[in-house]
Amino acid sequence: MSESTAPSNGDALGTLEQRIQAKREDVEQYLAAACRHRGRLVQVTIIAGSIAAALTAAPALGGKPLADRLTQVSGVDTPAWQILCLAAMLCSLAATIATQLHKSHNYEDRIVRAQDIRATLEALDVGIMAGRFNYHEAANQYLKCIESASFIDA
């Protein structure tokens, strides 16, 4: 490339700033989705676990008289304690699955890492605007962020 067609340092920094902004948007989208998914899984775990406990507590605390009364009120042939235990088992299963999905996706660690990457990208962007970094320093910092953000799907 000849001197006259080579991009200036300012042009290269401008292009890098655009890439940094695009990556910041990717990180923001990832954080929004990951926090939403994590929140839903935590809610399912809490609600389903609580319902399972309540369903098993009724026959445990009320004993046979309560179970017999619930069977009469429900109007079904199946004993109420069996229905309660089945419902509790299903709720417990839902809570267990939600907990395992939460753990297997490693939301906590990934969210913390994404927040760190977001802060680093913001600091890099501000540093470029303030003239703190030249192109090569900024590019090296950006490459480190890209490597750290490999778990984020664009």
N, C-alpha and C positions, 0 to 999 in steps of 0.2 A: 504494500500500500504506500503510495507516495505521501509526502508531507501534506499536500494540499487536500487529499481525500481522507486523511486519518481523522477520526472524531476527536474533537477537543476534549480536554479534561472535564470541562463544564458539561458538554453533551453526554459524556460517559456517566458523570455523576447524576445527571438528570434521568438517564435511562435506569440507572441503579436505584434512584429514588422511586421510580415507577414500579420497579420490581419489588422493592421493599414494601411499598403501599399495597401491592397485590398480595404479597405474602401475609401482611398484617390482616387483610380482609379474610384470607383463607383461615388464619389462626382464629379470628373472631368467629367465623362460621363454625369451625370445629368446636370451639369452646361453648358456643350456644347449644349446639346439638349434643355434645357430651354432657353438659350440665343438665339439659332437659332429660336425656336418657337416664343418667344417674339418679336424678330426682324421682323419676317414675318408678325405677326399680326399688329405690328405698321406700317409697310410699307403698308399693305392693307388698314388700317385706313386712312393714309395720302393720298395715291394715290386715293382711291375710293372717299374720301371726297372732294378732290380737283377736281376730274373729275365731281362730282355731282354739285359742285359750278360753274364750267365752263359751264356745260350744261344748267344750269338754267340762267346763266348770259347772254348768247347769245340772247335769245328771250326777256329777260327783258331790255337789253340795246338797241337792234336793233329794238324792237317793231314789229308791224304787217308787215312792209315792208320786214324786214329780214326774218321773218317766211314765208311769201309768197314766197320770192326768194328761200329759202331752200326747200320749198315744190316743186317748179318748177324744181330745180336742181336735187332733189332726184328721181323724176319720179315715185313716189308712190302716191296713192290716199289719204293716211292718211296725215293730216296736220303735217308739220315738228315740230311744237311746241308740239304736242302730243308725237311724237317719242322722242324728246329731254327730255320731262318731264318723260316719262317712263324710259329712260336710266338713268336720274338723280336719279329717285326713286330707281332703282336697285343698282346704285352705293352707294347711301345713305344707303340702306339696308345692303350692304356688309360691309360698314364702321361701321355701328352700331353693326352688328354681330361680327366683328373682335374686336371691343372695348369691348363688353361684354365677349367674350371668354378670352381676355387678363385679364379682371378684375376677372372673375370667377376662373381662374387658379392661381390667386394671384402670378404672376410671379415675380413682384418686390420684395415682401417680401421673397419669397422662394429663389430667387437668392442671396439676401443679406445673408440670413441664411446659405445657402450652402457655400458661400464664407467664412463666419465666421467659419464654421465647417472645411473647407479645411485648413484654417490658424491654427486652433487649432490642427488638426491632424498633420500638418507639424511641429508645435512647439513640439508636443508630441514625434514625431519621432526623431527630433533632440535632445530633452531632454534625450531620452533613449540612443541614440548613444553617447551622451556626459557623460553619467553616472549620470545625474541629478536626475533620478527617479529610485526607486527600483520597483520590479514587482508589488506590491500592489498599489503603487501610480499611476503607469502607467496604470494599469488595471482600477482603479477608474476613471481616466481621460478619458480613452477610452470608458468606459460604459456611461459616460455623453455625449460623442460625438455620440454614437449610439442612445441614447434617443433623442438627438436634431435632428438627421438625420432620424427620423422615416418617414418623408414625402418623402424621396428619395427611389424609387423602385430600388432594386439591380438588 
